[in-house]
Amino acid sequence: EARSYSGDELRDLISGRTDADGNELRLYSKEQVDQGGAIANLLLSTATVDPADCKGIATAGLLDTAENGEVAVAISESDQPRTLSAQSGSDGPDAVDVLRQISAKMDQCANFSVSVLGQTYQVSSTELQAATDAPETFATVSTRGEGNQEMLMQVSAAQDRLLVVATKGGANLGDPDQKELEDLINQV
């Protein structure tokens, strides 16, 4: 049976990575992850999403599983911040099933609204054809509001009970950004 990973193992998996601009992806401590704060905004874990079924797309699948498992998160500080996270839980569906459930909702989540900290904004989301070394990969690019200024690209990859998610935020994100995220995941 596929095992789940401990928090220390997850941190080891994602530590020591750099983004394409050479910025280190810095590990968040367990306390920082537990407290949320800035990271919750990034991962939208405290957000209300309408339709509610789209929350998995908004949070890149980081929501339900992180509550009953271990999660490690690393973030790079730059104009286009990247996040790399790994999570694993021993209960519930495995990571591959989680990703499949999320991707199955994609057609009804082309447009959704997100409310967080008193702000509500419209998000449009498109599935990307991504490929990683993992058995299951799911990727989206989401745009907040009008234009291409506030975009978030995420690539998620699942293998047994391990879910690895890489995201990049910024303006006018495209194929080179997707390749960067796929490469990050393949390194893990």
N, C-alpha and C positions, 0 to 999 in steps of 0.2 A: 504493500500500500504506500502511496506517495506520502512523504512526511511533510510536516510543516516546518518552517524555519523560525529560529528564535530571533529576537530583536537584534542581538549582537551579530548573528550571522547575516541578517539583512543589511545592517550597517556596513559590515565588511564587504558585502557585494557591491554596494554603491559608492564606497569611499574612494577617494583618490582620483576622481574623474575630473576632466576639464571640458568646458564648452569649446565651440569652434573658434571663439575669440581669445582662447587661452585663459579664461577666468576659471578659477577652481569652483567646483560645485561643493559647497560647504555643508557638512552634515549638521542637521539640527539635532540637539540633544533630545532625549526621551521626554524631558520635562517640557521643552519648548513645543514638542509635538502634542503632548497631552494638553498643554495650556491653550493651544490653538493660536488665537491672536492673529498676527500677520499671516500665519500659514493657513488659518481658516479662511481668510479672504481669498488667498491664492487657490485653495482647494475647494472653496465654496461649501465647506461642510456645514456651515451654519445657515446657508441660504435657503430661501423658499423658492421652489421652482414650479412654474405652471406651464404646461401640464406636469403634474408631480412625477409621472413616469419618465420624464426627461432628466431627472436628477442624476441618474447614472452617467448620462452623456455630459452633463454640466460638470460633474466632479470626476470624470474619467474613471469611474468605477471605484474611486477611493473611499466611498462612503460607508457602505454597509459592512464591508469586510474589515475595515480598520477598527470598527468598534468591537469586534470579537476576535481580534487577532493581533499580530504584531505589525508595526509599520515603521519604516525608516525613510527619511526625507532629506534630500540635499538640494540646495538652491545656489545658483550663481547670481552675483550682483552685477547687473549690467543694464544697458538701455533695453536689452531684450532678455529679460531674466529667463533662465531655464530652471526647471525642476526635474529631479530624478527621484522616483520613489519606488520602493519595493515593499510588498506586503504579503503576509502569509497568515492563514488561519487554519485551525484544525477542524473547525465545525462548518457545517453548511456545504454548499456546492463548491467544487474546486474552481480555481481561477479561470480555467478554460470555459466552464459553464457560465461563470459570471460575465465574462466578455461576450459570450454568445447571446446571453440574455440582453445585454446592453445593446449590442449591434442590431438585434431583432427589433428594437424600438426606434431605430434611426429614422424610418420613414415618417413616423408621427412627430419627430422632434427636429424637423427642418427649421422651425421657429419656436422659440419659447421665451418666457420672461423669467428673470432672476431678480429676487428681492433680497438684499443683504445690507444690514446696518442702515435701514431706512431708505436705501436707494433702490429703485427698480429700473431695470434696463432690459431692452429687447436683445435677444441673441438669435442669430441665424447660424445653423450648423450644417456642415456638409461632410459626408464620409469620404475619406481618402483611401486610395488603394495602396496600402503600405505592406511591406514584407520585412520580416525579421527572421532570426534563426529559431524562434519559438514556434510551437505547434499552432498557436492561435494569435493573430495580430488584428488589432482594430485601431483605426486612426480617424480623427476628425480635425477639421479646422472650424473654429467658431469665430464669428465677428460680432462685436458688441456695437449696437447703434448703426449709424450710417457710415459708408466709406470703408476703407481698408486700414484705418489707423489703429484700431484696437482689435487685434486678432490674437487668438490663442490656438496654437496647434498642439495636438496631443497624439502620441503613439503609445498604445498599450499592448503588452505582450504577455501571454499566459503560458505557463508550463506547469502541469500538475497543480500544486498548491502555492505556486509563486506567481504573483502578478507584478510586473514592472511597468511603470508609467513614466514617460518622459514628456515634458511639455516645454513650449517656448512661446513667450508672449512678445508682441511687437507689431510693427506696421508692415503691410505688404509681404506677408510670409508666403513662401512658395516651395518649389521642389528642393532647393539646396537645404532649406530648413528641415524639411521632412527627412532628407538623407542624414542630416546631423543627428536627429532624434533616433532614427533607426540604428545608426552606428553606436550611439550611446547605449541603447538597449542590448545590442549584440555584444558589446564589451562586458556587460553584466552577465 
